[in-house]
Amino acid sequence: MIDWSQWRHDSALVDALVVLGWAYAMLLGPLRSRIAPGEPWPRAAAIRFYSGLGLVYFAVGSPVALIGGIYLFSAHVCLQLLILYPAAALILQGLPRWTVDAALRPRATRLVATSLLRPWICGAGFTLVASVWYVPRLFEWTLRSPGGHALEQTTCLLSGLLFWWPLASPSRICPPQNFGSRMVYLFAIEVALTAVFSYVLMAEHPMYPTYSLAPRLMAGLDAQNDQVLGGVLLAGVSSLVLLGALGVNFFKWSKASA
């Protein structure tokens, strides 16, 4: 059933993470003196970045990823939430300001970035990606197609980075939004995701054949209950993150205004 010693469930994605980690090491190592002379090696940023990559690796390469791809919808949801929220946040905060600003310094790149990294575009992109993959036909395609699965996980990570950008951008060229804009941004995403995830939570029958036909790993957790659990996780964890971010930003706003 499950080989707990196999940690390369999706070898293409794992290989991509290795290449990404190597590129980051080159950027902060040999290339640092060319891009930002005099900048010290950012140890804390590197820890955050590689911790984020580690979470993504767990989500796509661990035996739990196999469980989520074959047996349990709720396991799939947990791993996707891991990519969308903590992994994306750590990776974004692992990018030193000088690396991001160096990439955005060319005029054409700066114009594209300032246009695409607006809060409403980031929020819409995040909401679209976080919800569209739960359309049954698309969801089943990602379970059966390695290419579809890679596309799903890649877009989830990118949309997670979009979500966090208006809140925690490391750039001076495209900085975080002011506190008032952040509050509106988070509230709008909370409303949008609640409407979308309610569709999964309130469905009266199993929507995904893969999980309906799979052997049961846990007694009493049939496909319908597993789907309800996944919907609860989607709505609950997302609300926890969004409301938590609202509370933190409101506290910082109050403190800054005092």
Secondary structure, DSSP 8 states (H G I E B T S, - for coil): ---TT---SSHHHHHHHHHHHHHHHHHHTTTHHHHSTT----HHHHHHHHHHHHHHHHHHHSHHHHHHHHT-HHHHHHHHHHIIIIIHHHHHHTS-HHHHHHHH-SHHHHHHHHHHTSHHHHHHHHHHHHHHTTSHHHHHHHHH-HHHHHHHHHHHHHHHHHHHHHHH---SSS----HHHHHHHHHHHHHHHHHHHHHHHH-SS---HHHHHS--SSTT--HHHHHHHHHHHHHHHHHHHHHHHHHHHHHHHHHHH-
